[in-house]
């Protein structure tokens, strides 16, 4: 939840329902464990065999976990952002390595 001093009633707050809120990155605390969605966007995705698969074009939640959408010039596929699929994430190298299991993507 977010509260603003200037918005002090539910009637005023309802005017802003479904708006997006943007925060300057300098005000965001670094996570000790995990990643913010904006950090994952546009990372290059590789298989465990170092095959380039695409870039992360979207990060979203579903009821059971976070999902990343990997897109390239010809197709896209979804990967659950869980330990079974994510081998490593290197933000400095803009690289993520996934466990490219059988049936995970169209070939």
Steps between C-alpha positions, in 0.01 A plus 500: 500500500604856433379807684539864398458794735304695237248219444303474821170343395389189314307714251815684393703177498250331267587758232847342483392137495690289239761771441866397486740636758860571401785555744847629426746211530717694746222466761473121468684289756701212357361159585729269693335196346307516173441743217267781412305447179662802332844341557399188306350675197715477185748251647640265238383143558723201434458125541727299726691414176560873433245516214351848465121472542385864505440786740264539792220715360260479795491397864167429667337308783260212483339341806784255562817690400667768291524442124747641247410533131798431274474645149720486192448582132294189427313397815452534873452270796429522872729384780405476868750700702574215741815307589404203280534724189731785600865398520658843543433871464786742431376859496844643423530284187127541416477123482274230639556128453200269508456126516363444149293191578327293232169660404577837658512681168420452132801389299 
